[in-house]
Structure formats: structure tokens, C-alpha cells
Amino acid sequence: MNKKVHITIQAGEISEQTVEVAESATYEDLLDTLNINQETVLVLNGGNAVPLDGAISSDRLTILKVVTGG
């Protein structure tokens, strides 16, 4: 069985999309589906960062691109 997750991606500009994932999917699985390198983002659920190996527990998430530089 699958579930739909509404994603807001903040990476310079803001984009939104809805993705269908397996009921048992993790945040890592979601990033793989979106072709996003997990080392470059934070996944937020209600404004709080989540562990990437955890199961997706919400139908609304934010993916925040982390920018570093020197």
C-alpha cells in the first residue's frame, strides 16, 4: 500500500510537489525517489529535523537545502 506525501523543497526558491511512497518508506527512500543527495539537505517534519533512516510519519514535509561555503 502507498501513501501520498506533500513536499515543500526550499533550495534558493521554493517548489512543492506530491510524491507517492510505500507505507514503510523512510526519509532516505523519499530522497532517493526525488534524486536528492541526502548529504545536502535536512528533512523537516513540523519544523523539526528527522533522522533519515526513520519511517515517514507525516503527509507534509519540508526539505531544506543546506548551503555551506568558505
Secondary structure as GFF3:
##gff-version 3
##sequence-region A 1 70
A	DSSP	beta_strand	2	10	.	.	.	ID=ss1
A	DSSP	beta_strand	14	22	.	.	.	ID=ss2
A	DSSP	alpha_helix	27	33	.	.	.	ID=ss3
A	DSSP	three_ten_helix	38	40	.	.	.	ID=ss4
A	DSSP	beta_strand	41	45	.	.	.	ID=ss5
A	DSSP	beta_strand	48	49	.	.	.	ID=ss6
A	DSSP	beta_strand	60	65	.	.	.	ID=ss7
###
